Each structure stands twice: as structure tokens, then as C-alpha cells.
Amino acid sequence: MPKDPLAEVFGYPIGNMSQEAVNHRQGRLCPFHNSSGLNCTKNSATDPLGVCTIFAGDAVAITCPVRLRQDMLIVADAAQFFFPRGTRHVALTEVRLNDVHGKSAGNIDIVLVALDEQNQIIDFGALEVQAVYISGNVSNAFKEYMKDPVANCSMEWPSKNYPTPDYLSSSRKRLVPQMIYKGGILNKWGKKMAVAVHRAFFDQLPTLKEVDQTEAEIAWFVYDLKYDTAIDRYKLERAEVKYTKFRDALDTIATPEPGNINGFLSYLEARVKTGKFMGTPPQPELPPDVEPLPDVFGEQRENAGDK
């Protein structure tokens, strides 16, 4: 039977029984600068799903974008890409972005605003933070763990509907719509965009055409989680930075790699032979802050990649 899929709950490894970890579990607190306040608000303000990361084999997968805000490293990194060194700036969270018709294109996770000596805005850049969706059910494992963390931190968990990261759906259903709507507007305005992702997420993306930093329109900040035995916690560290053009990156990520046409023809032949002319329409899942897109991929997943 598989081990407990949970890696971190309310900011701490599930086996960490320090007073700080206990306080965060009991208070449903978020240690990673949640923009909604001190408490975790993932899925619910009053009964949050406090899972920050899950195990994916021997590695961990970040399932909550707020987890990537540890020490605000992502803000410092993005500022160095957006502005000349030493530029005074402030960070705004959950910034609404409208199109020319006044219709929402979604909220930008973090906008960094550069100010002059008179506090007038002289520039800005947008930072998007992307976690991974979960395929399977993580809620039941979380609820069982929270009943008794000491007893259940090493529990085994049934393999049926076992939670696993779904990087493909996360890029196609979350990242691509954000790049089309929000990124498209920012690019038209000539503003830079940064994307913060976990290494495991970035490694599942198609290979992006890189450019020099001076020519870049998007900076992809890739982070790892390193376990620190001294404090029994995971620490966020920048692993690498990739610089790309906006259109090149969007086209690469949004365009599926075709399989062999013979396999598709065999599938059509089987449908014809069995007389199965009507299929079951997919039920597209819509992320909470973007407009609908045609669901050409047809997957359904539990939305655990949002705050």
C-alpha cells in the first residue's frame, strides 16, 4: 500500500511536531505570505485544504502557489529582471486586469511597481506563480491526517484515487490561458512578465527557445525545495532562470505534440465497426480567474493548484 501522499501541511512536513508546526496546524495558519491574511484560505476561508506539497515518488510537488512565496525570493528575483538594480519598488497582490472592453482578463498574482522619488509610477512588471493540479483525491488524506497528526504522519494510504501531480493539465488549463489573456495584454503594453514554477513543473514543459536576458519578454524562474534536517523543513531555492520571447513560449506550450496518425485512424475504425457514433462530451474545468477557452484537450482534474 502506498505511503501517505502528504509532504507539507500548513507549511511544515507532516512529521514535524515542533511547537511552531503544531501552532500552524491548529490555527490553520499560512507561513508563506498568503495575501488573504494570516490563515490558509486554499479552497475555503473557514475550512482550508492546507496541503502545500505532496510526494511524487521520491520528490515533492508544489500544489499551492502560495508555497512559492517563501522568504519572498520570487519577488526579489522578479524585480532584478524587471528593473535596473537599486530601483525602488513595491509589490501589489491579486491585481485585476481588464481588456479594452472592461472585461476581466483575470487577476495578476503579483505586480511589482517601480517608483521615482516623488512616488510616481515609472514602470511595472507582472509575476505569475504557478503550482500543479492534483489528479486523484488529496482531501481525504488531508482530513485523515488532521484527525491525529502524531498517529497519522506515517499512515499508509489506499492506492485507489491516489493523489498525483498532473503537470500536463496544469500547463494547458492554467498556464496557457493566463499567458493568452493576461500575458497577451502585458505583451501588447510592452511590459515584462515573470513566471515562478517548481522545477518538476518546468521540466514537464516543452523545450522553450531561449534568448539573452536583454531581449527577454518572459523570465522563467525555476525553484527547488531542499530539505533542511536541522530545522525539519523544506527551503525554497532558485535553481535556474530561463529567458524567452512571449510569442515563442506561448506557441511552444500551447501547441500539442502530435502522435502517430495511424493510432488515431485505428481508433476511428473501431468506433465505426462498433457503431459507436456518439461519444461522451467532456466537461471542461475552468480555473477561477480566467475566461473560458475551447477545451481541446478534454481532461478533468481536481483543481488543487490554486489558493
Salt bridges, closest charged atoms under 4 A:
GLU8 OE1 - ARG67 NE 2.90
ASP77 OD1 - ARG238 NH1 2.71
GLU94 OE2 - LYS307 NZ 3.04
ASP109 OD1 - LYS307 NZ 3.71
ASP123 OD1 - LYS191 NZ 2.78
GLU128 OE1 - LYS182 NZ 3.37
GLU144 OE1 - LYS147 NZ 3.21
ASP166 OD2 - ARG301 NE 2.18
GLU210 OE2 - LYS242 NZ 3.25
ASP224 OD2 - ARG199 NE 3.10
GLU240 OE2 - ARG199 NH1 3.52
GLU240 OE1 - LYS242 NZ 3.42
ASP251 OD1 - ARG247 NH1 3.75
ASP289 OD1 - ARG174 NH1 2.83
ASP289 OD2 - LYS182 NZ 3.72
GLU291 OE1 - LYS103 NZ 3.89
GLU299 OE2 - ARG172 NH1 3.94
ASP306 OD1 - ARG174 NH2 3.41
